[in-house]
Amino acid sequence: TSRSEEKRDYNKWLEKHKDLITIKEDCVDKLLNSFKSQPKISIIMPVYNTPEQYLRKAIQSIKDQYYSHWELCIADDASTEPRVWKTLQKFAEKDDRIRIIQRQNNGHICEASNTALSLATGEWCAFLDHDDRYPQDALLRVAQYMNTHPEAGLFYSDEDKLDEEDKRHDPYFKSDWNPELFEGQNYLCHLAVTKTHLVRQVGGFEPGLEGSQDWDLFLKITERLESHQV
């Protein structure tokens, strides 16, 4: 099938399942009130010379979350464009949940992610690329599963992409936890959320594995978990 046909098919799927994949605003408080716990989620975000529009949209997607118990930990990996740090400062000044740190040397994604991780005070860690966005109910759904599965150590979700007009396309529907499949390919990707102490236990992101750093991290973490904890 052509790309345009795939997009049309996915749009039909989104329309058919809109009640499943979006939550009505008037249901948010009811869901929040049903939670026994509302753990803090630290979102780890490395940035480097990110185009302004993508950086703003990524951060705004976190500020727009229905679930408010988060902190956004951003490490600027010595961007050569001064506007990046200025933009981060403006966001941080207006919201004390946004924590920023500026690296003096460019260390690439692993070092930058570890620097962002050093700011994390939440029980859980989520990960956000500098040009990614979370849907408004993303963290709310994660918190919902944290409450229904208190034994869990890692959560992951399906994902898709946005085009230039912010239209959704290219969905990635994932299987239930399959360790054999995961040894052959990194299918967790986004959104993945795991216990902060596990990230630190395994040493965070391994410098030198840029491009596969999250796969390496999740392989190490899932080795410490039982299948029912993923």
N, C-alpha and C positions, 0 to 999 in steps of 0.2 A: 504494500500500500504506500501511497505517496505521503509526504510529511503533512500536507494540508488535510488529507483524509484522516490521518492519525490524530491531528488536532481536533477535527470535527468529532471524531469518535470519543475523544476524551472529554470534550465539552458536553457531549450528550451524557456521558457517565457522571460528570460533575453535577449536572442539572438533576439527574435521576436520584443521586445520593446526597443532595445538598443538606438534607436534615441529619444525615449521618456525620458529615464532615464539617459542619459548622454548628455552632451553638447559638441559640437565640439569647439576646442580651438579658431578657427578663429571667432567664434560667441560671445566669451566672451566680448571683447571690445565693440562690437555693443550693447550688452545687457546692459553693465555697463553705456554706454553713454546715454542710453534711460531712466535711472533712474533720477527722479526729486530730490531724496535725497539718500544719502548713509550713513544711520545711523550706529553708532558704536555698535557692538555686543560684550558684555562681556561674555566670556565663563567661567563658574564656574566649577572648577575641584579639588576635594579633592583627595589626594593620601596618601597611607600608605603601606610601604614595597612592592611597586609594582614591579613585575619582570621587569628587565631592558628592555627586548625586547618589552613588552607591553607598558611601559611608553614612550619609544622613539617613537614607532609607533603612539601612541595616540597624542603626541605633534607634530610629523611631519605631521600628517594628518591635523592639523590646519595650520601649516606653509605653506602647499601646497595648501591652499584654493585659488580659483580664486578671491574671494572677499577679499580684504585686510583690510577693515575697522573693525578690530576685536582687542580685547585684550584677552589674556589667563590668567585668574586669578587662580593661583594654590596655595593651602594650603597643606603643608606637615604636616600631623597629628602626629607629633613627631615619625616619622619612626625610628625603632631601627637599621635599616641598613643604615650606613652613605652614601653609594653610591647613595641613592635616592636623598638626598639634593644636592650632588655634581653634579648629572646629571641635576637637575633643574637649578643649578647655571650656568652650561655651556650653556644651552639653553637661559637663561635670559641674559647672557652676550652678546650673538650674536644677540638678537632681543629684542628691548625695548618694544615691544607689549606684551612680556611675563613677567608677574608680579608675583613674588613669595613671600611667607611668610612662616616662619617655626613656628609651634606651639610648645610651651614648654611642654604641657601635651596632652596626647592622649585623644581626646574627642569624637571619633567615627564620623560617616559620617555627622550627623547633625551639630555638632559644627564645624567640619572642613569645611563644605560647607558654613556655615555662616561666617567663617573667610575668605574664598576665596571671598565671596560676599562683604566683607568690602573693598576689593580692586577695586571693579567694578566702572568704570566711564562712561560706555556706557548707551545709552538710553534703550537698550534691553539686556536681559540675556538669554544665552543658557546654557545647562548643559551637561557635559561630564564626564562619569565614567573613572577611570584611566586605564581601559583596553578596552575602546571604540575607534572607529575611525569614522570620518566624511568622506564621499566621497568628492572628490575635488570640486564639484559644490554645496555642501550642503548650505553653507552660501550665495552663489550667488542666489540660488533659493529662499531662505528665504527673501533676500533683494528684489528680484523681487516681491514677494507677499506683502511685506511691502509697496511697491510703488503702487501696484494695489489695495490694501485694506488698505488705510491709517486709517480707523476706527478701525482696529483690535487691540486686546490686547494680543492675544495668537495664536501661530501657532504650528501645530504638523504634523508629517510626518509618512509614512510607515517606516518599518525598517526590517533589516534581520541580519544574523550572518555570521561570517567568520570562516572557519575551519583552521586547522594547516597550510594548504597550501594557505591560503588567498582566498579560493574559497567561493563564497557566497552561503548561504543555509538558510533554515528555515525562509522564509519570513513571515512578519506579516502585512497584508493588513488591514487597519483600515477604519471604517465607517466615514461618515461625523459626525460633532459634535452631540453627543447623550447624553444629561445630565443624562437621566435615566440609560443608560448603564454605564456611568462613576461613578454613585453612587454605582454600584455593583462591578466594577472592574477598575483598573487603566490601561486603554488602550492607554493613551497618550505616556508615557515613552519617547522614543527617536525617532526622535529629537524633543524636545519641546523648544520653544523660547517665552519669555513673557516680558512685560514691566518691567524694573528694579524697577520703583517706586511702582509697584504693589507687587513685591516680598518683598520689604521693608515695605510696608503698612501693610501686613498681618503678619509681624514679622519673615520673613525668614523661615528656617527649624526648626521644633519643636523637640528639644531634647527629647529622650524617644520613638520616633516613628521610630527608625532606621528600615529600610526595607520597610516602607510605607511612608517615609518622603516626597517623591516627589508627591505621591498621595494626601496626606494631603495638601501640598502646592498648588497644582493645583485645588483641591476642593475649597479652600479658595479664590483663584484668580478668578476662573470661576463664583463663586457666585456674584462677583462684575462686571461681564461683561454680556452684552446682547448676545443672541445666535449668532447673525450675527458678533460678534466681535471675535469669536473663529473659 
